[in-house]
Amino acid sequence: MYDEMMVAPMRKEVVDMGAVEMRSAAEVDAQLKDCQEPTLVFVNSVCGCAAGGARPGLKLALQADKKPGRITTVFAGQDREATARAREYFVGYMPSSPQIALIKGGRCVAMMERHDIEGRMPIEIANKLVDLFNKHC
């Protein structure tokens, strides 16, 4: 685990975008279990591709007209219980961080994994997310 003082700005960055932070398995289930509206789950991370691509790309994508009704986040390597529970909803996908999922009806309908994020510019990530929003929201 990382020092909380180090990750606090990374958490805040996503919360400032409107995300509900989930720090326990119960909080994850409360947000995802029976959600009917499209819900984005951002698996945050301290890695460079989260800082340089995923978080800025998410911020750009959330400026779109069509987007999920709910934005949520867990922090990999910090909130282990919450992250593990969120990943239980990502059936068919290996754990990675960062990772961006769209959940609807309690199941994962779309996913951006680390390999979809790493090495890409924020605008590329945003464009892919907006495409997913248009398809699933």
C-alpha positions in Angstrom: 0.0 0.0 0.0 1.1 3.5 -0.7 1.1 6.4 1.8 -2.4 7.9 1.8 -0.9 11.4 1.6 0.7 10.4 -1.7 -2.5 9.0 -3.2 -4.9 11.6 -1.8 -4.5 14.0 -4.8 -5.1 11.1 -7.2 -8.3 10.2 -5.4 -9.4 13.9 -5.3 -8.8 14.3 -9.0 -11.4 11.6 -9.8 -13.8 12.6 -7.1 -13.7 16.2 -8.4 -14.9 14.8 -11.7 -18.1 13.7 -9.9 -17.1 10.1 -9.0 -18.4 8.4 -5.9 -15.5 6.8 -4.1 -16.1 3.2 -3.0 -13.7 2.1 -0.3 -15.4 -1.1 0.9 -17.1 -4.1 -0.6 -20.4 -3.0 0.8 -20.1 0.4 -0.9 -19.3 -1.3 -4.2 -22.4 -3.5 -3.9 -24.6 -0.6 -2.9 -23.5 1.2 -6.1 -23.3 -1.7 -8.6 -25.4 -4.7 -7.5 -28.8 -3.7 -8.9 -27.9 -0.6 -10.8 -30.1 -0.2 -13.9 -28.6 3.0 -15.1 -25.2 2.8 -16.8 -22.5 3.2 -14.1 -18.8 3.8 -14.8 -16.3 2.2 -12.5 -12.8 3.8 -12.7 -10.1 1.6 -11.2 -7.6 4.3 -10.2 -3.9 3.7 -9.9 -0.6 5.4 -9.0 1.0 4.3 -12.3 2.0 6.7 -15.0 -0.6 5.6 -17.5 -3.3 6.5 -15.0 -1.8 9.9 -14.4 -0.9 10.7 -18.0 -3.7 9.0 -19.8 -6.6 7.5 -17.9 -7.5 10.3 -15.5 -7.1 13.1 -18.1 -9.0 11.0 -20.7 -11.8 10.3 -18.3 -12.1 14.0 -17.5 -12.4 14.9 -21.2 -14.9 12.1 -21.9 -17.1 13.3 -19.0 -17.6 16.6 -20.9 -19.7 14.7 -23.5 -23.4 15.1 -23.7 -24.1 11.4 -23.4 -22.4 9.8 -20.4 -23.2 7.3 -17.6 -25.7 8.3 -15.0 -23.3 7.4 -12.2 -19.5 7.6 -12.0 -17.7 5.6 -9.3 -14.1 4.8 -8.4 -12.0 2.4 -6.5 -8.2 2.7 -5.9 -6.1 -0.4 -6.8 -3.4 -1.1 -4.2 -5.2 1.0 -1.6 -8.8 -0.1 -1.2 -8.1 -3.7 -1.8 -11.5 -5.1 -0.6 -13.4 -2.6 -2.7 -11.2 -3.1 -5.7 -11.6 -6.9 -5.4 -15.4 -6.6 -5.1 -15.6 -4.3 -8.1 -13.6 -6.7 -10.2 -16.1 -9.4 -9.4 -18.5 -7.5 -11.6 -15.9 -7.5 -14.4 -16.7 -11.1 -15.5 -14.5 -12.1 -18.4 -11.8 -9.5 -17.8 -8.5 -9.9 -16.0 -7.6 -7.5 -13.2 -5.7 -4.5 -14.4 -5.1 -1.0 -13.3 -6.0 1.5 -14.5 -9.3 0.0 -15.8 -12.6 1.6 -16.8 -15.8 -0.5 -16.8 -19.4 0.3 -17.7 -21.8 -1.7 -15.5 -25.5 -1.9 -16.3 -28.0 -4.3 -14.7 -25.3 -5.5 -12.4 -23.0 -6.8 -15.2 -20.1 -5.4 -17.2 -21.2 -4.2 -20.7 -18.0 -2.5 -21.7 -14.3 -2.4 -20.6 -11.2 -0.5 -21.2 -8.2 -2.4 -19.8 -4.7 -1.2 -19.1 -3.6 -2.4 -22.5 -6.3 -0.1 -24.1 -5.0 2.8 -22.0 -1.2 2.5 -21.8 0.7 4.5 -24.3 -2.4 6.3 -25.6 -3.0 10.1 -25.4 -5.8 11.3 -23.2 -7.9 12.4 -26.3 -7.7 8.8 -27.7 -8.9 7.4 -24.4 -11.6 10.0 -24.2 -12.8 9.2 -27.8 -13.0 5.5 -27.0 -15.0 6.3 -23.8 -17.4 8.6 -25.6 -17.9 5.8 -28.2 -18.7 3.4 -25.3 -21.0 6.0 -23.7 -22.9 6.5 -27.0 -23.4 2.7 -27.4 -24.3 1.9 -23.8 -25.8 5.0 -22.2 
